[in-house]
Amino acid sequence: MSINATLFVQAIVFLILVWFTMTFVWPPIAKALDERAQKIADGLAAADKAKTELAAADQRVKKELAAASNETATRLADAERRAQAIIEEAKARATEEGNKIVAAARAEAEQQAIAARETLREQVAALAVKGAEQILRKEVNAGVHADLLNRLKTEL
C-alpha cells in the first residue's frame, strides 16, 4: 500500500469517526453540558433569590424587633404612669383619711373641753354655793335657788 491510499483511508476513517462522534457522542455530551449549565444558572438564580429573601426577612426581623422594642417601651411607660397614679391616689387617700382622723380628734377634744368646762362650772357653782352658805351661815336649797344657780353657771 502506498502512502496516498493510507492517507485516503485514514481520512475516510477520520470522517466516519467525526460523523459517528457528531451523531452519537457529541449530542449527549452537549446535552449534559447544557443541563449542567442550566443547573448552574438555576442554582445561581436560586442563590440570588435566597439572598434577596434573606435580606427581606432580615428587614422584617429588624422591623419586628423595633416594633417589639417600641411596644415594650410603651408598656413600661404605661406601667410607670399607672404606678405613679396609684401612688398619688394612695397619698390622696392617706391625706384624706388623716384629715378625717384629725377632724375627729379635734371634735372629740372640743367635746371633751366642753364637758370639762361644764364639769368645772358645776364644781365652781358648788363651791360658790358652799362659800355662800358659809358666808351666810345658813343652808341654800338647790331646788329653790335653781334659777340663781343656772345663771351662775352660765356666767362662769
C-alpha positions as CSV (number, residue, x, y, z in Angstrom):
1,M,0.0,0.0,0.0
2,S,1.0,3.4,-0.8
3,I,1.1,6.4,1.4
4,N,-1.7,8.1,-0.7
5,A,-4.1,5.2,-0.1
6,T,-3.2,5.1,3.6
7,L,-3.9,8.8,3.8
8,F,-7.1,8.4,1.9
9,V,-8.3,5.5,4.1
10,Q,-7.3,7.4,7.2
11,A,-9.2,10.5,6.0
12,I,-12.3,8.3,5.4
13,V,-11.9,6.7,8.8
14,F,-11.4,10.1,10.3
15,L,-14.6,11.4,8.6
16,I,-16.5,8.3,9.8
17,L,-15.2,8.9,13.3
18,V,-16.2,12.6,13.1
19,W,-19.7,11.7,11.8
20,F,-20.1,9.0,14.5
21,T,-18.9,11.4,17.2
22,M,-21.1,14.2,15.9
23,T,-24.1,11.9,15.7
24,F,-23.8,9.6,18.7
25,V,-21.2,11.0,21.1
26,W,-21.4,14.8,20.8
27,P,-25.2,15.3,21.4
28,P,-25.3,13.5,24.8
29,I,-22.2,15.4,25.9
30,A,-23.6,18.7,24.6
31,K,-26.9,17.9,26.3
32,A,-25.1,17.0,29.6
33,L,-23.1,20.3,29.3
34,D,-26.3,22.3,28.6
35,E,-28.1,20.6,31.6
36,R,-25.1,21.3,33.8
37,A,-25.1,24.9,32.6
38,Q,-28.8,25.1,33.3
39,K,-28.4,23.7,36.7
40,I,-25.6,26.1,37.5
41,A,-27.8,29.0,36.2
42,D,-30.7,27.7,38.3
43,G,-28.5,27.4,41.3
44,L,-27.2,30.9,40.9
45,A,-30.7,32.2,40.4
46,A,-31.9,30.3,43.5
47,A,-28.9,31.7,45.4
48,D,-29.8,35.3,44.3
49,K,-33.4,34.7,45.1
50,A,-32.5,33.3,48.5
51,K,-30.2,36.2,49.1
52,T,-33.0,38.7,48.4
53,E,-35.4,36.7,50.5
54,L,-32.8,36.7,53.3
55,A,-32.4,40.4,53.0
56,A,-36.2,40.9,53.1
57,A,-36.5,38.5,56.0
58,D,-33.7,40.4,57.8
59,Q,-35.6,43.7,57.2
60,R,-38.8,42.2,58.5
61,V,-37.0,40.9,61.6
62,K,-35.5,44.4,62.2
63,K,-38.9,45.9,61.8
64,E,-40.5,43.4,64.2
65,L,-37.7,43.9,66.7
66,A,-38.1,47.7,66.5
67,A,-41.9,47.3,66.9
68,A,-41.4,45.0,69.9
69,S,-38.9,47.4,71.4
70,N,-41.4,50.3,71.0
71,E,-44.2,48.3,72.4
72,T,-42.1,47.3,75.4
73,A,-41.1,50.9,76.0
74,T,-44.7,52.0,75.7
75,R,-45.9,49.3,78.1
76,L,-43.1,50.2,80.6
77,A,-44.1,53.9,80.3
78,D,-47.8,53.0,80.9
79,A,-46.8,50.8,83.9
80,E,-44.8,53.7,85.3
81,R,-47.7,56.1,84.8
82,R,-50.1,53.7,86.5
83,A,-47.7,53.2,89.4
84,Q,-47.4,56.9,89.8
85,A,-51.2,57.3,89.6
86,I,-51.7,54.6,92.2
87,I,-49.1,56.2,94.5
88,E,-50.7,59.6,94.1
89,E,-54.1,58.1,94.7
90,A,-52.9,56.3,97.8
91,K,-51.3,59.5,99.1
92,A,-54.5,61.4,98.5
93,R,-56.5,58.7,100.3
94,A,-54.0,58.7,103.2
95,T,-54.1,62.5,103.4
96,E,-57.9,62.5,103.3
97,E,-58.0,59.8,106.0
98,G,-55.5,61.7,108.1
99,N,-57.6,64.8,107.8
100,K,-60.7,62.9,108.8
101,I,-58.8,61.4,111.8
102,V,-57.5,64.9,112.8
103,A,-61.0,66.4,112.4
104,A,-62.5,63.6,114.5
105,A,-59.8,64.1,117.1
106,R,-60.4,67.9,117.2
107,A,-64.1,67.3,117.5
108,E,-63.6,64.8,120.3
109,A,-61.1,67.2,122.0
110,E,-63.7,70.0,121.6
111,Q,-66.4,67.8,123.2
112,Q,-64.0,66.9,126.0
113,A,-63.1,70.5,126.5
114,I,-66.8,71.5,126.6
115,A,-67.5,68.6,129.0
116,A,-64.6,69.6,131.2
117,R,-65.8,73.3,131.2
118,E,-69.3,72.1,132.2
119,T,-67.9,69.9,134.9
120,L,-65.7,72.8,136.1
121,R,-68.7,75.2,136.0
122,E,-70.7,72.7,138.1
123,Q,-67.8,72.4,140.5
124,V,-67.3,76.1,140.7
125,A,-71.0,76.6,141.2
126,A,-71.0,74.0,144.0
127,L,-68.0,75.8,145.6
128,A,-69.7,79.1,145.3
129,V,-72.8,77.7,147.0
130,K,-70.7,76.3,149.8
131,G,-68.9,79.5,150.1
132,A,-72.2,81.5,150.2
133,E,-73.5,79.0,152.8
134,Q,-70.5,79.6,154.9
135,I,-70.7,83.3,154.5
136,L,-74.4,83.4,155.2
137,R,-74.2,80.6,157.7
138,K,-77.3,79.1,156.5
139,E,-78.2,76.3,154.1
140,V,-79.0,77.2,150.5
141,N,-81.6,74.9,148.9
142,A,-80.6,73.9,145.4
143,G,-84.2,73.2,144.3
144,V,-85.4,76.6,145.4
145,H,-82.4,78.5,144.0
146,A,-82.1,76.6,140.7
147,D,-82.6,79.7,138.6
148,L,-79.9,81.5,140.5
149,L,-77.5,78.6,140.2
150,N,-78.1,78.3,136.4
151,R,-77.3,82.0,135.9
152,L,-74.2,81.5,138.0
153,K,-73.1,78.5,135.7
154,T,-73.6,80.5,132.5
155,E,-71.7,83.4,133.8
156,L,-68.7,81.2,134.7
